[in-house]
Amino acid sequence: MSIKHKNPQLNDELLFLIACCQIDPSEDDINFIFSYLNAEELELNTLISLANQHGILPLIYKTIKHLSHPELNSDTLVIKMKEGCSDNLNAQRSTLNTEILTELKAHYMSISHRNMLMSAELIRIMKLLKENNIEALAFKGPVLSQMAYGDITLRQYADLDVLTRKEDIYKIDTLLKEEGYQRLLDITPTQEKVYIQYAHDIGFIHPNKSVHFEMHWSLLDKDYPMQVDLEDFWKETQEVKLNSYPIDTFSNENLLIYLCIHGSKHLWERIEWIKDIDLLIRKNEINWAKVIEKSKGTGFEKMIFLGFSLCTTLFATPLPPVIQEQIKKYQQLDILSDVVLESWQTPKSTFQKTKTRLKLFPGIKEQLLYLHKIILKPSFNEYWYVDLPKGLYWIYYFIRPYLLIKKYFIKPKKA
């Protein structure tokens, strides 16, 4: 069945992107891809913008290149065309505007060049940390690209993410500054202590290399309603080779769990996040019993199985029966999947997003904790807004609602 028939509620732009991300597109999918590209009303710049927004422009380029010129294909990620597609493809290829592939290639080459630079920089930083006896696990970015896509150029990423021990934060901070990196946050020592206590990462930028580096000491803010077992992430690791250099990263099972939690937290705003999981499952050995065991009782079950549900909906990801049974246990997942797909073409308000996020929590306790976190509890924005002495921290509880009202209900005066 084609992606268009499976998801009739999506507009043609999104259906095109999803069709291009299929490992084994049907003949209907391929016909739809070419008919979309050959349409007179095609707005190429809009298509490129949407593909970038969803982080899948390299996949779009590679798919169109392969369908147009299969004889030139030598990529790691090969599309498996179903039998009977070849005759129809020959007719479709002859009508394709060559400007489309040329334009997409230019964007892909730019992404590819940046990815290679970022991969080299990650290797350099990981070597630096190792030389200074600092434990570090790289995740997402080029490591995930290698694990899931088998090619660091096929995934879009804006920064480098590394998990470190909390006690090494200041040591790493010094090392990065010596390497020319600058913190993205300009904060006082007092604010810094508060930030490190409640947040889970801090960003750095290298002005000459334009590389954004995220140092994580946890995977979630301290006041998030549920927490992952961070020690388990440190305990179960593996090596992934980037340009022949071994990089320490999460186990396949922990990475899957993290990606599902991360995607659900952000309401799956990007198709890329779902495709990451699809390919990670297809290309790696997964201990599914371990995934279920690790998920059980954490409170993240809905978030995790929503990720798997979206994978099967969009990409027919081959999941074992035991996971399919778990998905069926959560009756809301079909509704939540529809909400995610609809949000891609109809942007949701902050209130609507909050309602959806609340449905992903396991119970009323976690929902109330989340509401307290986002509405009442002072965040770092308040500490950044004004630097108060410790004895006056209670004032932040009044600054918090003021800033929220100012942000969402008070329109700025026109100049």
C-alpha positions, 0 to 999 in steps of 0.5 A: 500500500502506498504512503498516500493511501495509508495517510490520506490526511497529510498534504502532498508535500508531506506525503512526498517527503515520507515517500522519499524516505521509504526503504522499499517504495511501492510502484504507487509511491514512485509514481507519486514522487515523479508526478509531484516533481513533474507538476507545473505548480511545484515550488522547489524552494518551498520543498527544499525548505520543508525538507530542511525543516524535517531534517531529511534533505539528504535522503530526498536528494539520494532517493531522487538521484537513485530513481533517476539514475540507478546506474550511478548509485553506490550509496550505503543506503540503497532503495529496494525497488519492487519488481515491475517498477522499471518500465514505468520508471523509464517513462517517468525519468525522461520527463524529470526537470534536471534543475531539480536534481541539480538544486538538491545536489547543491544543498546536499553537498553543503550539508555533506561538507559541514557534516564531515567537518563536524565529524572530524571535530567530534573525533578531535574533542573525544580524543582531547577528553580521553587524553585528559582521562575524562569519560564521555559518550557521544550520541546523536549527530555523526555517531547516530548518522553512522549507526543508522544510515551507515553514512555521516552525510545522510543525516542533518544535525546542527550540533555535537552532543556528548554526555559527561560526568557531572563532576567533570563539567568544570574541567571540560569547560576549561579544556573547551575554552582553551580550544577556542570555544565560547559558552553560549550562556553569559551568566554569573557564578551564582547563576551558573551553580543554579543552572548546573543544578537544574539543567542538563546541558550547556552549549558552546560555540567555536566562532571560527569553525561555527561548530555548536557543542552541547555538553550534557551531564544528564539527559533530562532536567532535574525537575522533569517528572520522570528520570532515566537511569543514567548509570545504566547508560554509562554501564551499557556502552559500545564503540562506533567507528568514525573515520576508523576512530572508535567513539564510545556511545550508548548501547542500541537499546538505550539509544532507542529508548532515548530517541523515543523519549526525546522525540515524544518530548518534542512531539516528533516535530521532525520526520528525521527523528522517526526515520532515525529510529526506523533505520536504527532498528533495521540496521542493528541487532536489538535485544527487544526483551531488554528494551521492554524491561528497561521501559517498564515502570519508568513512566516513559512507556507511552513516549517510547511506544509512540515512537515505535508506533509512528515508525510502523505507521510511516515506514512499516518498520519491522517490529517483533510481535512482542513490541506490537503487543505493547503498542496495542496496550496503549489505546491512545497511541493511534490518536496521539500519532494522528495529532503528531501528523496533523501538527506537521501541516497545522501548527499548534498553539502552546496550549494545544502542545501542552495538552498533548504532552500531558497525555504522554505522562503515565498518571495525574501525579506526573501531569501535575508535576509537569504543570508545576514545572512549566507554570509555577516553578522558576526556570533559568529564564527567571534567574537570568532575567534578574540575579537575586541574592540567595535570600531573595530567591522566593521572589522568582516565584512572582517573576515567573508568572509575570514573564509568562503573561508578558510572553503569551498575553502582552503584545509588544507595542508597535514602533 
